[in-house]
Amino acid sequence: MSPINRNPNPVDEHDLRSVALRQEFVDSVGCRVLLLTGQFPFLFIGEILEVVTDYLRLDVQTTQIAQLENRTWLLHIDTIAAFYIEKPGEPPIPDLQ
């Protein structure tokens, strides 16, 4: 064991992040979400339909490209850079048409 890492059971921060994000999305099935990704298309607004392993199934209502809207998308949770989930009592996601 390296003198720098004295923890005999190191925790993988990526795994912790993935588990926490997955649980947040599972708890939010049926809610609207705004997602930003690092690759094209960069913006998704839609309803969370379900979480399948580490993929988010989303009914996409809005993206930057109209031809990609009104479809079901599967997004890998690791590709999500930032998100906002619309919850009761919180500011709504605006309709961008």
C-alpha positions in Angstrom: 0.0 0.0 0.0 1.3 3.4 -0.9 2.1 5.8 2.0 -0.1 8.4 0.3 -3.2 6.1 0.2 -3.6 4.8 3.7 -7.2 3.7 3.2 -7.3 -0.1 2.8 -10.7 0.1 1.0 -10.4 3.0 -1.5 -13.7 4.4 -2.7 -14.1 5.0 -6.4 -15.6 8.5 -6.7 -16.9 7.8 -10.2 -18.9 4.8 -8.9 -20.3 6.9 -6.0 -21.3 9.7 -8.5 -23.0 7.2 -10.8 -25.0 5.5 -8.0 -26.1 8.9 -6.7 -27.1 10.2 -10.1 -28.9 7.0 -11.0 -30.9 7.2 -7.7 -31.8 10.8 -8.3 -33.2 9.9 -11.7 -35.0 6.8 -10.4 -36.7 9.0 -7.7 -37.7 11.5 -10.5 -39.4 9.2 -13.0 -42.4 11.1 -14.4 -40.8 14.5 -13.9 -39.6 17.0 -16.5 -35.9 17.4 -16.8 -33.5 19.7 -18.5 -30.2 18.0 -19.4 -26.9 19.4 -20.7 -24.4 17.0 -22.3 -20.8 17.5 -23.5 -21.6 16.3 -27.0 -24.2 17.0 -29.7 -27.1 17.5 -29.2 -26.1 19.4 -26.1 -29.6 20.2 -24.7 -32.5 17.9 -23.9 -35.8 18.8 -22.2 -38.3 16.1 -21.6 -39.9 13.7 -19.2 -38.0 10.9 -17.4 -39.7 7.7 -18.4 -37.4 5.2 -16.7 -33.9 4.3 -15.7 -32.4 1.2 -17.3 -29.1 0.2 -15.6 -27.0 3.3 -16.3 -29.2 4.8 -19.1 -31.9 7.3 -18.8 -34.9 6.8 -21.0 -36.3 10.2 -21.9 -39.4 11.4 -23.8 -37.6 14.4 -25.5 -39.8 17.4 -26.1 -37.1 20.0 -26.9 -33.5 20.0 -28.3 -31.7 22.5 -30.6 -32.8 20.4 -33.6 -36.5 20.1 -34.3 -36.1 16.8 -36.1 -34.7 15.2 -33.0 -37.7 16.3 -30.8 -40.8 14.2 -29.9 -38.8 11.0 -29.7 -37.7 8.6 -27.0 -33.9 8.9 -26.3 -31.6 6.7 -24.2 -28.9 8.7 -22.6 -26.0 7.2 -20.7 -25.8 8.8 -17.3 -22.1 9.5 -17.6 -22.7 11.8 -20.6 -24.8 14.2 -18.5 -22.8 17.3 -17.6 -25.6 19.2 -15.8 -29.3 18.7 -15.1 -32.3 20.3 -13.5 -35.3 18.2 -12.5 -38.6 20.0 -12.2 -40.1 19.3 -8.8 -43.3 20.6 -7.1 -42.8 24.0 -5.5 -39.6 24.6 -7.5 -39.3 26.9 -10.6 -40.6 25.2 -13.7 -38.5 24.5 -16.8 -39.7 27.0 -19.5 -41.3 25.7 -22.7 -38.8 26.5 -25.4 -40.5 26.2 -28.8 
